[in-house]
Amino acid sequence: MLSHELSTNIDAGVSLTGPKIGQSIFTILSSEFSFARRLWPLRKVRALYGRSTPETYPDVQKAVLCGSRATGNYNPGSDIDLTLVGGALILYQLNAVAMQLDDLLLPCELGLSICHQIDKPDLLEHIERVGVIFYTR
């Protein structure tokens, strides 16, 4: 999914696919409501990053959405996986970001990682291949 598509879906709360022939309005509305309900945690996280200035997170160059939310095969209870990119990031800064995101009281788990501290080549390849840039300075 392209970053623009993710942004459109998150901001509008609607999917990019139209109704199928023979679908009832109830089916369409309930599926759109379900879609919007699954994305609202991402809207809250994006809003937090949107309010942040470069001074708030000086070493975070970008945040990359990865995992099932990036690939599109997530369930309503799926966690939100974000990898923070920045050469000087340390665990203390990751914890500061985690505490601020925890204040959002999201209905799902939030997984944060620092890109240069990931030592699993498969995970780094996954982030590179399917990761969606969620925040950039």
N, C-alpha and C positions, 0 to 999 in steps of 0.2 A: 504494500500500500504506500503510495507516495505521500510525502509530508503534506502537500496541499490537500490531498484527499482526507487525511487524518484531521487537518485543521477544519475543513469544511464540515466533516461529520461531527466533530466535537462542538463546533460553534453553533451549527444549525440543529443538531440532535436528530438528523434524519439520515437515512441511508441513501446511497447514490443509485440504488436500483429502484425501478418503478414497480407499480403493482402488477401482478400477474393476471391474466385473463381468468375470470371466474372467481376472483377473490372477493369476499364480502368486505364492506367498509369496516366492520368490526375486526376482521382478521388483519386488515391493513393498519388500522389505528392501534390495535394491541401490539402488533409487531414493531411499529414505530415507537410506541411507548416503551416497550421492552428494550429496544435499541438505545433510546435516549437514557433510560435508567441505567443501562450498563456503562454508558459513557460519562455520566455525570461525575464520577470520581476523577476522571481525567480532566474534566473542565475545571474542577477545583484545584488540582495540581497545576494546571496551566495558568490559572488566574494567579496563583501564588508566585510562580516564576515570572509572570507578566508584570507584577507589582515590584519585583526585585530589581534593584539597580546593580550595575557592575560592582559597586562598592559592597553590596550585601554579600555577594559570593565572588570575591575578587579572583579566586583561582579556578572557578568553574568556567571553562570555555564553552562547554555545551553539555546538555543532558540528552541522552539517547534512550528512547523507549525501545525495549527489546522484549523477548519472550512472547507469550501468547497474545498479548494486546497489540504487539507490532505485527504479528503474522495474521491476526484476525480470527484465530480459532479459540478465543477465550470464552469462558463461561461467566455467568453473573458473579460468581464468587472468586474468580481468578485474581491473582495478585497483580500489582503493577510493578514491573521491573524497569528501573531506570539505572543507567550507567552514566556516571559523571566523568567528563573528560577534562583534564587539565594537568599539566606536568608537575605542578607543585602541590597538588591535593594530598592531604593526609587524613588519617582516620578522624582526627578531631573535627575537621571541617565536614566530613561526611556525617558525623553524629550531629553537628549543628543543623545541617540541612534536614536530617531525619527527624529531629525534634520539632522543627518548624512544620514539616509536613504532617507529623503526628498530631499537631494541633488542629488539623483539618477534620479530624474524626471521620476518616473514610471508612466505608463499610467493608473494606477489603485490606489485605496485607499489602505492604509496600516494601519491595526489595530494592535496596540501593547498593551500588558497587562503584569502585573507582577503577576506571579502565586500565591504568598502568599497573594496578596491583592484581589484576586477573592473571592467573598462571595456567589456565586451561585453554589450550589452542582452539579446541572445538567451540568454546563459548565466545572467544574473541572473533572467530570466523562467523558465528551466528550473528553477533552484534554488527559486524561489518556488512554482512549479506542482507539481513532483514531489519536492522535497526532503523528507527524513524527519529530524525532530529526533532526533539521536543522543545528545546530551549537552546538559544545561542546568544552569546554576548555581542 
